Amino acid sequence: MAQATFSIRMDEALKHQFDELCADFGMNATTAFNVFAKAVVREKKIPFEIQATNELTRADGLQAFLAMRAEAQAAGIQDLSLDEINDEINKTRRGE
């Protein structure tokens, strides 16, 4: 199969982060973009949701965060580690 070159521009810091993540997956950026392109062609859609945020959504999220923070402080559990927070999220997802 004939090969073609596809050139894109992106923020240098983003490229560095992307390259590192691809390396963690055992591939390079070219392979990752090929995987993405094949998924788009196969599924005839972008294989993830693209959604614009709006101020109302951010305001609602901030309000919910502040309410949860106040509830946690009232319960004396405001000093959770990141691992403890992730454990709580996972328990909620499992319905525990």
N, CA, C and O atoms as a CHARMM CRD file, in Angstrom:
* protein
*
  384
    1    1 MET  N      0.84800  -1.17100   0.00000 PROA 1      0.00000
    2    1 MET  CA     0.00000   0.00000   0.00000 PROA 1      0.00000
    3    1 MET  C      0.89600   1.23700   0.00000 PROA 1      0.00000
    4    1 MET  O      1.88100   1.30000   0.73600 PROA 1      0.00000
    5    2 ALA  N      0.55100   2.20400  -0.82000 PROA 2      0.00000
    6    2 ALA  CA     1.32900   3.43800  -0.89800 PROA 2      0.00000
    7    2 ALA  C      1.17800   4.22800   0.39600 PROA 2      0.00000
    8    2 ALA  O      0.11300   4.24400   1.01300 PROA 2      0.00000
    9    3 GLN  N      2.24400   4.86900   0.78600 PROA 3      0.00000
   10    3 GLN  CA     2.24700   5.67000   2.00600 PROA 3      0.00000
   11    3 GLN  C      2.09600   7.14900   1.65200 PROA 3      0.00000
   12    3 GLN  O      2.56600   7.59500   0.60500 PROA 3      0.00000
   13    4 ALA  N      1.43700   7.90700   2.53400 PROA 4      0.00000
   14    4 ALA  CA     1.27800   9.34700   2.36400 PROA 4      0.00000
   15    4 ALA  C      1.69500  10.02400   3.66000 PROA 4      0.00000
   16    4 ALA  O      1.64100   9.42300   4.73300 PROA 4      0.00000
   17    5 THR  N      2.10500  11.26100   3.55400 PROA 5      0.00000
   18    5 THR  CA     2.50400  12.03700   4.71900 PROA 5      0.00000
   19    5 THR  C      1.36800  12.95000   5.13300 PROA 5      0.00000
   20    5 THR  O      0.70900  13.56900   4.29700 PROA 5      0.00000
   21    6 PHE  N      1.15200  13.02400   6.42700 PROA 6      0.00000
   22    6 PHE  CA     0.11800  13.88100   6.99800 PROA 6      0.00000
   23    6 PHE  C      0.81900  14.75200   8.02600 PROA 6      0.00000
   24    6 PHE  O      1.39000  14.22900   8.98200 PROA 6      0.00000
   25    7 SER  N      0.79000  16.05000   7.85400 PROA 7      0.00000
   26    7 SER  CA     1.50600  16.95400   8.74500 PROA 7      0.00000
   27    7 SER  C      0.50600  17.80800   9.52600 PROA 7      0.00000
   28    7 SER  O     -0.42200  18.36400   8.93900 PROA 7      0.00000
   29    8 ILE  N      0.68800  17.91700  10.84400 PROA 8      0.00000
   30    8 ILE  CA    -0.19100  18.75100  11.66100 PROA 8      0.00000
   31    8 ILE  C      0.66300  19.64100  12.56200 PROA 8      0.00000
   32    8 ILE  O      1.83200  19.35500  12.81800 PROA 8      0.00000
   33    9 ARG  N      0.06300  20.70400  13.02600 PROA 9      0.00000
   34    9 ARG  CA     0.72500  21.60000  13.97800 PROA 9      0.00000
   35    9 ARG  C     -0.01700  21.51200  15.30300 PROA 9      0.00000
   36    9 ARG  O     -1.24300  21.42000  15.34100 PROA 9      0.00000
   37   10 MET  N      0.75500  21.54200  16.39700 PROA 10     0.00000
   38   10 MET  CA     0.14200  21.55700  17.71900 PROA 10     0.00000
   39   10 MET  C      1.10300  22.21100  18.69800 PROA 10     0.00000
   40   10 MET  O      2.29200  22.36900  18.41900 PROA 10     0.00000
   41   11 ASP  N      0.57300  22.57800  19.82500 PROA 11     0.00000
   42   11 ASP  CA     1.35900  23.18800  20.88400 PROA 11     0.00000
   43   11 ASP  C      2.51100  22.25300  21.26600 PROA 11     0.00000
   44   11 ASP  O      2.31900  21.04300  21.39000 PROA 11     0.00000
   45   12 GLU  N      3.69300  22.81100  21.44800 PROA 12     0.00000
   46   12 GLU  CA     4.88100  22.01400  21.73500 PROA 12     0.00000
   47   12 GLU  C      4.74000  21.20300  23.01800 PROA 12     0.00000
   48   12 GLU  O      5.14400  20.04100  23.06900 PROA 12     0.00000
   49   13 ALA  N      4.16800  21.81100  24.05200 PROA 13     0.00000
   50   13 ALA  CA     4.00000  21.09000  25.31900 PROA 13     0.00000
   51   13 ALA  C      3.01700  19.93100  25.14500 PROA 13     0.00000
   52   13 ALA  O      3.23600  18.84700  25.68600 PROA 13     0.00000
   53   14 LEU  N      1.94200  20.15400  24.39900 PROA 14     0.00000
   54   14 LEU  CA     0.97700  19.09400  24.13600 PROA 14     0.00000
   55   14 LEU  C      1.63700  17.95600  23.36900 PROA 14     0.00000
   56   14 LEU  O      1.41400  16.78600  23.68200 PROA 14     0.00000
   57   15 LYS  N      2.44100  18.28400  22.37200 PROA 15     0.00000
   58   15 LYS  CA     3.14300  17.25700  21.59200 PROA 15     0.00000
   59   15 LYS  C      4.04600  16.41900  22.49300 PROA 15     0.00000
   60   15 LYS  O      4.08500  15.19400  22.37600 PROA 15     0.00000
   61   16 HSD  N      4.76400  17.08000  23.38500 PROA 16     0.00000
   62   16 HSD  CA     5.65600  16.36900  24.29900 PROA 16     0.00000
   63   16 HSD  C      4.85000  15.41000  25.18000 PROA 16     0.00000
   64   16 HSD  O      5.23500  14.25400  25.35500 PROA 16     0.00000
   65   17 GLN  N      3.73200  15.89100  25.73500 PROA 17     0.00000
   66   17 GLN  CA     2.89100  15.04500  26.57700 PROA 17     0.00000
   67   17 GLN  C      2.32700  13.87700  25.77400 PROA 17     0.00000
   68   17 GLN  O      2.28500  12.74400  26.25600 PROA 17     0.00000
   69   18 PHE  N      1.89400  14.16000  24.54800 PROA 18     0.00000
   70   18 PHE  CA     1.33300  13.13100  23.67800 PROA 18     0.00000
   71   18 PHE  C      2.38700  12.07400  23.35200 PROA 18     0.00000
   72   18 PHE  O      2.10500  10.87800  23.41900 PROA 18     0.00000
   73   19 ASP  N      3.58900  12.50700  23.00100 PROA 19     0.00000
   74   19 ASP  CA     4.67700  11.57700  22.69600 PROA 19     0.00000
   75   19 ASP  C      4.98500  10.67600  23.89500 PROA 19     0.00000
   76   19 ASP  O      5.18600   9.47200  23.73400 PROA 19     0.00000
   77   20 GLU  N      5.02000  11.25700  25.08800 PROA 20     0.00000
   78   20 GLU  CA     5.30200  10.47100  26.29000 PROA 20     0.00000
   79   20 GLU  C      4.20600   9.44200  26.54000 PROA 20     0.00000
   80   20 GLU  O      4.49600   8.29100  26.86800 PROA 20     0.00000
   81   21 LEU  N      2.95500   9.85100  26.38600 PROA 21     0.00000
   82   21 LEU  CA     1.84600   8.93400  26.60500 PROA 21     0.00000
   83   21 LEU  C      1.85500   7.81200  25.56500 PROA 21     0.00000
   84   21 LEU  O      1.63000   6.64900  25.89900 PROA 21     0.00000
   85   22 CYS  N      2.11400   8.16300  24.31900 PROA 22     0.00000
   86   22 CYS  CA     2.21400   7.13700  23.26700 PROA 22     0.00000
   87   22 CYS  C      3.31500   6.13500  23.60000 PROA 22     0.00000
   88   22 CYS  O      3.13600   4.93100  23.41900 PROA 22     0.00000
   89   23 ALA  N      4.44700   6.62500  24.08400 PROA 23     0.00000
   90   23 ALA  CA     5.54500   5.74000  24.47100 PROA 23     0.00000
   91   23 ALA  C      5.10800   4.80200  25.59100 PROA 23     0.00000
   92   23 ALA  O      5.47900   3.62800  25.60200 PROA 23     0.00000
   93   24 ASP  N      4.31700   5.32200  26.53800 PROA 24     0.00000
   94   24 ASP  CA     3.79400   4.46900  27.61200 PROA 24     0.00000
   95   24 ASP  C      2.91100   3.35800  27.04300 PROA 24     0.00000
   96   24 ASP  O      2.86000   2.25800  27.59200 PROA 24     0.00000
   97   25 PHE  N      2.21800   3.64900  25.94400 PROA 25     0.00000
   98   25 PHE  CA     1.36200   2.65500  25.28600 PROA 25     0.00000
   99   25 PHE  C      2.15800   1.72400  24.38400 PROA 25     0.00000
  100   25 PHE  O      1.60600   0.77000  23.83600 PROA 25     0.00000
  101   26 GLY  N      3.45600   1.99400  24.22500 PROA 26     0.00000
  102   26 GLY  CA     4.29600   1.15800  23.37600 PROA 26     0.00000
  103   26 GLY  C      4.18900   1.50100  21.90100 PROA 26     0.00000
  104   26 GLY  O      4.39800   0.64400  21.04200 PROA 26     0.00000
  105   27 MET  N      3.86500   2.74800  21.60900 PROA 27     0.00000
  106   27 MET  CA     3.76400   3.17500  20.21000 PROA 27     0.00000
  107   27 MET  C      4.29800   4.58500  20.07300 PROA 27     0.00000
  108   27 MET  O      4.60600   5.24700  21.06400 PROA 27     0.00000
  109   28 ASN  N      4.40400   5.03800  18.83200 PROA 28     0.00000
  110   28 ASN  CA     4.79600   6.42500  18.59700 PROA 28     0.00000
  111   28 ASN  C      3.56400   7.20500  18.13400 PROA 28     0.00000
  112   28 ASN  O      2.48700   6.63400  17.96500 PROA 28     0.00000
  113   29 ALA  N      3.73100   8.50500  17.93100 PROA 29     0.00000
  114   29 ALA  CA     2.61200   9.35600  17.53700 PROA 29     0.00000
  115   29 ALA  C      2.03700   8.94400  16.18600 PROA 29     0.00000
  116   29 ALA  O      0.82200   9.00000  15.99400 PROA 29     0.00000
  117   30 THR  N      2.87800   8.53600  15.26000 PROA 30     0.00000
  118   30 THR  CA     2.39700   8.11300  13.94400 PROA 30     0.00000
  119   30 THR  C      1.45300   6.92700  14.08000 PROA 30     0.00000
  120   30 THR  O      0.38900   6.90500  13.46200 PROA 30     0.00000
  121   31 THR  N      1.83100   5.94800  14.87800 PROA 31     0.00000
  122   31 THR  CA     0.97400   4.78300  15.09600 PROA 31     0.00000
  123   31 THR  C     -0.33500   5.19500  15.76200 PROA 31     0.00000
  124   31 THR  O     -1.40400   4.71400  15.38600 PROA 31     0.00000
  125   32 ALA  N     -0.25200   6.08300  16.75100 PROA 32     0.00000
  126   32 ALA  CA    -1.46100   6.53700  17.44300 PROA 32     0.00000
  127   32 ALA  C     -2.41800   7.23800  16.47800 PROA 32     0.00000
  128   32 ALA  O     -3.62500   6.99900  16.51700 PROA 32     0.00000
  129   33 PHE  N     -1.88800   8.09600  15.62000 PROA 33     0.00000
  130   33 PHE  CA    -2.74800   8.77800  14.65400 PROA 33     0.00000
  131   33 PHE  C     -3.32900   7.80000  13.64400 PROA 33     0.00000
  132   33 PHE  O     -4.47000   7.96800  13.21400 PROA 33     0.00000
  133   34 ASN  N     -2.56500   6.78000  13.25800 PROA 34     0.00000
  134   34 ASN  CA    -3.09400   5.75500  12.36100 PROA 34     0.00000
  135   34 ASN  C     -4.22600   4.97500  13.02600 PROA 34     0.00000
  136   34 ASN  O     -5.23300   4.67600  12.38400 PROA 34     0.00000
  137   35 VAL  N     -4.06700   4.64500  14.30700 PROA 35     0.00000
  138   35 VAL  CA    -5.13200   3.96500  15.05200 PROA 35     0.00000
  139   35 VAL  C     -6.38400   4.84200  15.06500 PROA 35     0.00000
  140   35 VAL  O     -7.49200   4.36000  14.82700 PROA 35     0.00000
  141   36 PHE  N     -6.19900   6.12900  15.34400 PROA 36     0.00000
  142   36 PHE  CA    -7.31300   7.06900  15.36100 PROA 36     0.00000
  143   36 PHE  C     -7.99300   7.13700  13.99400 PROA 36     0.00000
  144   36 PHE  O     -9.21800   7.04600  13.91000 PROA 36     0.00000
  145   37 ALA  N     -7.21200   7.29600  12.92500 PROA 37     0.00000
  146   37 ALA  CA    -7.76300   7.41400  11.58100 PROA 37     0.00000
  147   37 ALA  C     -8.53300   6.15500  11.19300 PROA 37     0.00000
  148   37 ALA  O     -9.61000   6.24600  10.60300 PROA 37     0.00000
  149   38 LYS  N     -7.99100   4.98400  11.51900 PROA 38     0.00000
  150   38 LYS  CA    -8.68100   3.73100  11.19600 PROA 38     0.00000
  151   38 LYS  C     -9.99700   3.62200  11.94500 PROA 38     0.00000
  152   38 LYS  O    -10.98900   3.15400  11.38600 PROA 38     0.00000
  153   39 ALA  N    -10.02100   4.05100  13.21100 PROA 39     0.00000
  154   39 ALA  CA   -11.26600   4.01800  13.99300 PROA 39     0.00000
  155   39 ALA  C    -12.30700   4.96600  13.39800 PROA 39     0.00000
  156   39 ALA  O    -13.48600   4.61900  13.32400 PROA 39     0.00000
  157   40 VAL  N    -11.88600   6.15400  12.97500 PROA 40     0.00000
  158   40 VAL  CA   -12.80700   7.12000  12.36000 PROA 40     0.00000
  159   40 VAL  C    -13.40500   6.53700  11.08700 PROA 40     0.00000
  160   40 VAL  O    -14.61600   6.61400  10.87900 PROA 40     0.00000
  161   41 VAL  N    -12.57400   5.96000  10.24300 PROA 41     0.00000
  162   41 VAL  CA   -13.04900   5.38400   8.98100 PROA 41     0.00000
  163   41 VAL  C    -13.96300   4.18900   9.24700 PROA 41     0.00000
  164   41 VAL  O    -15.02500   4.06800   8.63600 PROA 41     0.00000
  165   42 ARG  N    -13.55300   3.31100  10.15300 PROA 42     0.00000
  166   42 ARG  CA   -14.33100   2.11400  10.45600 PROA 42     0.00000
  167   42 ARG  C    -15.69800   2.46600  11.04200 PROA 42     0.00000
  168   42 ARG  O    -16.71500   1.90800  10.62900 PROA 42     0.00000
  169   43 GLU  N    -15.72200   3.39600  12.01100 PROA 43     0.00000
  170   43 GLU  CA   -16.95500   3.73400  12.71000 PROA 43     0.00000
  171   43 GLU  C    -17.73700   4.85900  12.02800 PROA 43     0.00000
  172   43 GLU  O    -18.89500   5.11600  12.35700 PROA 43     0.00000
  173   44 LYS  N    -17.08300   5.52000  11.07300 PROA 44     0.00000
  174   44 LYS  CA   -17.68700   6.65200  10.37100 PROA 44     0.00000
  175   44 LYS  C    -18.14000   7.74500  11.35100 PROA 44     0.00000
  176   44 LYS  O    -19.18100   8.37800  11.17400 PROA 44     0.00000
  177   45 LYS  N    -17.32000   7.93800  12.38300 PROA 45     0.00000
  178   45 LYS  CA   -17.55200   8.98600  13.37600 PROA 45     0.00000
  179   45 LYS  C    -16.27700   9.17000  14.18800 PROA 45     0.00000
  180   45 LYS  O    -15.39700   8.31000  14.18500 PROA 45     0.00000
  181   46 ILE  N    -16.18700  10.28300  14.87300 PROA 46     0.00000
  182   46 ILE  CA   -15.08300  10.49100  15.81800 PROA 46     0.00000
  183   46 ILE  C    -15.33800   9.52300  16.96900 PROA 46     0.00000
  184   46 ILE  O    -16.44000   9.51800  17.51600 PROA 46     0.00000
  185   47 PRO  N    -14.36700   8.70600  17.35500 PROA 47     0.00000
  186   47 PRO  CA   -14.62200   7.64800  18.33600 PROA 47     0.00000
  187   47 PRO  C    -14.67200   8.12500  19.79100 PROA 47     0.00000
  188   47 PRO  O    -14.42400   7.34500  20.71000 PROA 47     0.00000
  189   48 PHE  N    -14.98500   9.37300  19.99200 PROA 48     0.00000
  190   48 PHE  CA   -15.20900   9.90500  21.32900 PROA 48     0.00000
  191   48 PHE  C    -16.07300  11.13800  21.19400 PROA 48     0.00000
  192   48 PHE  O    -16.16100  11.72800  20.11700 PROA 48     0.00000
  193   49 GLU  N    -16.70900  11.52800  22.27800 PROA 49     0.00000
  194   49 GLU  CA   -17.61800  12.66700  22.23700 PROA 49     0.00000
  195   49 GLU  C    -16.83400  13.97400  22.26800 PROA 49     0.00000
  196   49 GLU  O    -15.92900  14.15300  23.08300 PROA 49     0.00000
  197   50 ILE  N    -17.18900  14.86700  21.38200 PROA 50     0.00000
  198   50 ILE  CA   -16.62300  16.21200  21.38400 PROA 50     0.00000
  199   50 ILE  C    -17.75100  17.14200  21.78500 PROA 50     0.00000
  200   50 ILE  O    -18.80800  17.16600  21.15500 PROA 50     0.00000
  201   51 GLN  N    -17.51800  17.89800  22.82900 PROA 51     0.00000
  202   51 GLN  CA   -18.59000  18.71500  23.37200 PROA 51     0.00000
  203   51 GLN  C    -18.04700  20.05200  23.82100 PROA 51     0.00000
  204   51 GLN  O    -17.00700  20.12500  24.47700 PROA 51     0.00000
  205   52 ALA  N    -18.74500  21.09500  23.47200 PROA 52     0.00000
  206   52 ALA  CA   -18.36100  22.43000  23.92800 PROA 52     0.00000
  207   52 ALA  C    -18.91200  22.63400  25.33600 PROA 52     0.00000
  208   52 ALA  O    -20.03400  22.23500  25.64600 PROA 52     0.00000
  209   53 THR  N    -18.10500  23.25800  26.17100 PROA 53     0.00000
  210   53 THR  CA   -18.59100  23.59700  27.50400 PROA 53     0.00000
  211   53 THR  C    -19.15200  25.00400  27.46100 PROA 53     0.00000
  212   53 THR  O    -18.83800  25.79000  26.56800 PROA 53     0.00000
  213   54 ASN  N    -19.97500  25.30100  28.42700 PROA 54     0.00000
  214   54 ASN  CA   -20.49900  26.65700  28.51500 PROA 54     0.00000
  215   54 ASN  C    -20.39200  27.14400  29.95300 PROA 54     0.00000
  216   54 ASN  O    -20.13800  26.35800  30.86500 PROA 54     0.00000
  217   55 GLU  N    -20.58200  28.41300  30.14600 PROA 55     0.00000
  218   55 GLU  CA   -20.42600  28.99000  31.47800 PROA 55     0.00000
  219   55 GLU  C    -21.41300  28.41100  32.47400 PROA 55     0.00000
  220   55 GLU  O    -21.08000  28.23500  33.64600 PROA 55     0.00000
  221   56 LEU  N    -22.62400  28.11300  32.02300 PROA 56     0.00000
  222   56 LEU  CA   -23.61700  27.53200  32.90700 PROA 56     0.00000
  223   56 LEU  C    -23.12700  26.19300  33.44900 PROA 56     0.00000
  224   56 LEU  O    -23.27200  25.92000  34.64000 PROA 56     0.00000
  225   57 THR  N    -22.55400  25.36500  32.59900 PROA 57     0.00000
  226   57 THR  CA   -22.03600  24.06800  33.02800 PROA 57     0.00000
  227   57 THR  C    -20.89700  24.24600  34.02500 PROA 57     0.00000
  228   57 THR  O    -20.84700  23.55200  35.04100 PROA 57     0.00000
  229   58 ARG  N    -19.99200  25.16100  33.74500 PROA 58     0.00000
  230   58 ARG  CA   -18.88700  25.41000  34.67600 PROA 58     0.00000
  231   58 ARG  C    -19.40300  25.94900  36.00400 PROA 58     0.00000
  232   58 ARG  O    -18.93900  25.53400  37.06600 PROA 58     0.00000
  233   59 ALA  N    -20.35700  26.86800  35.95100 PROA 59     0.00000
  234   59 ALA  CA   -20.91900  27.44000  37.17400 PROA 59     0.00000
  235   59 ALA  C    -21.61100  26.36000  37.98600 PROA 59     0.00000
  236   59 ALA  O    -21.47200  26.31000  39.20800 PROA 59     0.00000
  237   60 ASP  N    -22.36400  25.48400  37.30200 PROA 60     0.00000
  238   60 ASP  CA   -23.03800  24.38900  37.99900 PROA 60     0.00000
  239   60 ASP  C    -22.01800  23.45700  38.63700 PROA 60     0.00000
  240   60 ASP  O    -22.19400  23.02000  39.77500 PROA 60     0.00000
  241   61 GLY  N    -20.94700  23.15300  37.90000 PROA 61     0.00000
  242   61 GLY  CA   -19.90600  22.28800  38.43300 PROA 61     0.00000
  243   61 GLY  C    -19.22000  22.90000  39.64300 PROA 61     0.00000
  244   61 GLY  O    -18.97000  22.21400  40.63500 PROA 61     0.00000
  245   62 LEU  N    -18.91900  24.18500  39.56300 PROA 62     0.00000
  246   62 LEU  CA   -18.29200  24.87500  40.68900 PROA 62     0.00000
  247   62 LEU  C    -19.21900  24.87200  41.90000 PROA 62     0.00000
  248   62 LEU  O    -18.77700  24.63300  43.02400 PROA 62     0.00000
  249   63 GLN  N    -20.50000  25.13800  41.67300 PROA 63     0.00000
  250   63 GLN  CA   -21.46800  25.14500  42.77200 PROA 63     0.00000
  251   63 GLN  C    -21.54000  23.77300  43.43500 PROA 63     0.00000
  252   63 GLN  O    -21.56500  23.67200  44.66200 PROA 63     0.00000
  253   64 ALA  N    -21.57400  22.72400  42.62500 PROA 64     0.00000
  254   64 ALA  CA   -21.61700  21.36500  43.17100 PROA 64     0.00000
  255   64 ALA  C    -20.34700  21.06100  43.95700 PROA 64     0.00000
  256   64 ALA  O    -20.40400  20.45900  45.02900 PROA 64     0.00000
  257   65 PHE  N    -19.19600  21.48100  43.42000 PROA 65     0.00000
  258   65 PHE  CA   -17.92500  21.26600  44.11700 PROA 65     0.00000
  259   65 PHE  C    -17.91300  21.97600  45.46700 PROA 65     0.00000
  260   65 PHE  O    -17.51100  21.39400  46.47500 PROA 65     0.00000
  261   66 LEU  N    -18.35000  23.22900  45.48700 PROA 66     0.00000
  262   66 LEU  CA   -18.35800  23.99200  46.73900 PROA 66     0.00000
  263   66 LEU  C    -19.31100  23.37600  47.75700 PROA 66     0.00000
  264   66 LEU  O    -19.01800  23.35600  48.95200 PROA 66     0.00000
  265   67 ALA  N    -20.44500  22.87500  47.28700 PROA 67     0.00000
  266   67 ALA  CA   -21.38900  22.22100  48.18500 PROA 67     0.00000
  267   67 ALA  C    -20.79400  20.95000  48.77200 PROA 67     0.00000
  268   67 ALA  O    -20.94200  20.68000  49.96400 PROA 67     0.00000
  269   68 MET  N    -20.11400  20.16300  47.92300 PROA 68     0.00000
  270   68 MET  CA   -19.48400  18.93400  48.41900 PROA 68     0.00000
  271   68 MET  C    -18.36100  19.24900  49.39500 PROA 68     0.00000
  272   68 MET  O    -18.18200  18.55300  50.39500 PROA 68     0.00000
  273   69 ARG  N    -17.60400  20.30400  49.10000 PROA 69     0.00000
  274   69 ARG  CA   -16.51800  20.68800  50.00700 PROA 69     0.00000
  275   69 ARG  C    -17.07900  21.06800  51.37300 PROA 69     0.00000
  276   69 ARG  O    -16.54300  20.65700  52.40200 PROA 69     0.00000
  277   70 ALA  N    -18.16000  21.85600  51.38600 PROA 70     0.00000
  278   70 ALA  CA   -18.77500  22.26100  52.65800 PROA 70     0.00000
  279   70 ALA  C    -19.30200  21.04600  53.41500 PROA 70     0.00000
  280   70 ALA  O    -19.16500  20.96300  54.63500 PROA 70     0.00000
  281   71 GLU  N    -19.90500  20.10500  52.69300 PROA 71     0.00000
  282   71 GLU  CA   -20.42300  18.88500  53.32000 PROA 71     0.00000
  283   71 GLU  C    -19.28100  18.05400  53.89700 PROA 71     0.00000
  284   71 GLU  O    -19.40400  17.51400  54.99600 PROA 71     0.00000
  285   72 ALA  N    -18.17600  17.94800  53.16800 PROA 72     0.00000
  286   72 ALA  CA   -17.02200  17.19100  53.65100 PROA 72     0.00000
  287   72 ALA  C    -16.41900  17.84200  54.88300 PROA 72     0.00000
  288   72 ALA  O    -16.05700  17.15600  55.83900 PROA 72     0.00000
  289   73 GLN  N    -16.30900  19.16700  54.86200 PROA 73     0.00000
  290   73 GLN  CA   -15.76100  19.87200  56.02100 PROA 73     0.00000
  291   73 GLN  C    -16.65100  19.68100  57.24000 PROA 73     0.00000
  292   73 GLN  O    -16.14800  19.49900  58.34900 PROA 73     0.00000
  293   74 ALA  N    -17.97100  19.72100  57.05000 PROA 74     0.00000
  294   74 ALA  CA   -18.89900  19.52800  58.15800 PROA 74     0.00000
  295   74 ALA  C    -18.78600  18.11700  58.72500 PROA 74     0.00000
  296   74 ALA  O    -18.98100  17.90900  59.92300 PROA 74     0.00000
  297   75 ALA  N    -18.47200  17.14600  57.86500 PROA 75     0.00000
  298   75 ALA  CA   -18.33400  15.75600  58.30000 PROA 75     0.00000
  299   75 ALA  C    -16.91700  15.44400  58.78600 PROA 75     0.00000
  300   75 ALA  O    -16.65400  14.34300  59.27100 PROA 75     0.00000
  301   76 GLY  N    -16.00500  16.41500  58.65500 PROA 76     0.00000
  302   76 GLY  CA   -14.63200  16.21700  59.11800 PROA 76     0.00000
  303   76 GLY  C    -13.78200  15.35600  58.20700 PROA 76     0.00000
  304   76 GLY  O    -12.82000  14.74000  58.66500 PROA 76     0.00000
  305   77 ILE  N    -14.11800  15.30100  56.92200 PROA 77     0.00000
  306   77 ILE  CA   -13.36200  14.45700  55.99400 PROA 77     0.00000
  307   77 ILE  C    -12.75500  15.26200  54.85500 PROA 77     0.00000
  308   77 ILE  O    -12.58100  14.73900  53.75400 PROA 77     0.00000
  309   78 GLN  N    -12.43400  16.51900  55.10300 PROA 78     0.00000
  310   78 GLN  CA   -11.91500  17.36900  54.03700 PROA 78     0.00000
  311   78 GLN  C    -10.48000  17.06200  53.64100 PROA 78     0.00000
  312   78 GLN  O    -10.00300  17.58700  52.63400 PROA 78     0.00000
  313   79 ASP  N     -9.77800  16.23200  54.39600 PROA 79     0.00000
  314   79 ASP  CA    -8.37800  15.96900  54.11400 PROA 79     0.00000
  315   79 ASP  C     -8.14600  14.60100  53.47100 PROA 79     0.00000
  316   79 ASP  O     -7.25600  13.86500  53.89800 PROA 79     0.00000
  317   80 LEU  N     -8.93300  14.25100  52.45200 PROA 80     0.00000
  318   80 LEU  CA    -8.75000  12.98400  51.76000 PROA 80     0.00000
  319   80 LEU  C     -7.56600  13.08300  50.81000 PROA 80     0.00000
  320   80 LEU  O     -7.33300  14.11600  50.18200 PROA 80     0.00000
  321   81 SER  N     -6.82900  11.99300  50.72200 PROA 81     0.00000
  322   81 SER  CA    -5.75100  11.93600  49.74300 PROA 81     0.00000
  323   81 SER  C     -6.35700  11.67300  48.36700 PROA 81     0.00000
  324   81 SER  O     -7.53400  11.32900  48.25900 PROA 81     0.00000
  325   82 LEU  N     -5.55300  11.83500  47.31500 PROA 82     0.00000
  326   82 LEU  CA    -6.02000  11.55600  45.96900 PROA 82     0.00000
  327   82 LEU  C     -6.44200  10.09000  45.83900 PROA 82     0.00000
  328   82 LEU  O     -7.43600   9.79400  45.17600 PROA 82     0.00000
  329   83 ASP  N     -5.70200   9.17600  46.45900 PROA 83     0.00000
  330   83 ASP  CA    -6.07200   7.76200  46.42100 PROA 83     0.00000
  331   83 ASP  C     -7.41800   7.52500  47.10500 PROA 83     0.00000
  332   83 ASP  O     -8.23600   6.74200  46.62200 PROA 83     0.00000
  333   84 GLU  N     -7.64200   8.20500  48.23100 PROA 84     0.00000
  334   84 GLU  CA    -8.92100   8.05700  48.93100 PROA 84     0.00000
  335   84 GLU  C    -10.07400   8.62400  48.10300 PROA 84     0.00000
  336   84 GLU  O    -11.16400   8.05200  48.08100 PROA 84     0.00000
  337   85 ILE  N     -9.83700   9.73200  47.43300 PROA 85     0.00000
  338   85 ILE  CA   -10.86000  10.31900  46.56500 PROA 85     0.00000
  339   85 ILE  C    -11.18500   9.35000  45.43300 PROA 85     0.00000
  340   85 ILE  O    -12.35600   9.11400  45.13400 PROA 85     0.00000
  341   86 ASN  N    -10.15000   8.78500  44.80000 PROA 86     0.00000
  342   86 ASN  CA   -10.36900   7.82300  43.71800 PROA 86     0.00000
  343   86 ASN  C    -11.10000   6.58500  44.21300 PROA 86     0.00000
  344   86 ASN  O    -11.94900   6.04700  43.50200 PROA 86     0.00000
  345   87 ASP  N    -10.78400   6.12100  45.42800 PROA 87     0.00000
  346   87 ASP  CA   -11.50300   4.98200  46.01400 PROA 87     0.00000
  347   87 ASP  C    -12.98300   5.30400  46.17400 PROA 87     0.00000
  348   87 ASP  O    -13.83500   4.46800  45.87200 PROA 87     0.00000
  349   88 GLU  N    -13.29400   6.50200  46.64500 PROA 88     0.00000
  350   88 GLU  CA   -14.68800   6.91300  46.80500 PROA 88     0.00000
  351   88 GLU  C    -15.40200   6.97000  45.45600 PROA 88     0.00000
  352   88 GLU  O    -16.54900   6.53900  45.34200 PROA 88     0.00000
  353   89 ILE  N    -14.73500   7.49400  44.44500 PROA 89     0.00000
  354   89 ILE  CA   -15.32600   7.55000  43.10600 PROA 89     0.00000
  355   89 ILE  C    -15.61700   6.14700  42.60600 PROA 89     0.00000
  356   89 ILE  O    -16.70300   5.88400  42.08900 PROA 89     0.00000
  357   90 ASN  N    -14.65200   5.23700  42.75700 PROA 90     0.00000
  358   90 ASN  CA   -14.82700   3.85600  42.29700 PROA 90     0.00000
  359   90 ASN  C    -15.94500   3.15000  43.04700 PROA 90     0.00000
  360   90 ASN  O    -16.70600   2.39400  42.44400 PROA 90     0.00000
  361   91 LYS  N    -16.05900   3.38100  44.35400 PROA 91     0.00000
  362   91 LYS  CA   -17.14800   2.78400  45.13400 PROA 91     0.00000
  363   91 LYS  C    -18.50000   3.27200  44.60900 PROA 91     0.00000
  364   91 LYS  O    -19.44100   2.49000  44.47200 PROA 91     0.00000
  365   92 THR  N    -18.58500   4.55300  44.32200 PROA 92     0.00000
  366   92 THR  CA   -19.83400   5.11800  43.80100 PROA 92     0.00000
  367   92 THR  C    -20.17600   4.51100  42.46100 PROA 92     0.00000
  368   92 THR  O    -21.33700   4.18900  42.20600 PROA 92     0.00000
  369   93 ARG  N    -19.18800   4.34700  41.60000 PROA 93     0.00000
  370   93 ARG  CA   -19.41600   3.74500  40.27800 PROA 93     0.00000
  371   93 ARG  C    -19.90000   2.30500  40.40900 PROA 93     0.00000
  372   93 ARG  O    -20.70100   1.84000  39.59800 PROA 93     0.00000
  373   94 ARG  N    -19.41300   1.59600  41.43300 PROA 94     0.00000
  374   94 ARG  CA   -19.82700   0.20800  41.64700 PROA 94     0.00000
  375   94 ARG  C    -21.13400   0.12300  42.40900 PROA 94     0.00000
  376   94 ARG  O    -21.67800  -0.96800  42.57700 PROA 94     0.00000
  377   95 GLY  N    -21.65100   1.25300  42.87300 PROA 95     0.00000
  378   95 GLY  CA   -22.90900   1.27500  43.60600 PROA 95     0.00000
  379   95 GLY  C    -22.78600   0.87500  45.06300 PROA 95     0.00000
  380   95 GLY  O    -23.75700   0.43600  45.67900 PROA 95     0.00000
  381   96 GLU  N    -21.60100   1.02600  45.60600 PROA 96     0.00000
  382   96 GLU  CA   -21.37800   0.65200  47.02000 PROA 96     0.00000
  383   96 GLU  C    -21.72100   1.78900  47.95100 PROA 96     0.00000
  384   96 GLU  O    -21.59400   1.65000  49.16800 PROA 96     0.00000
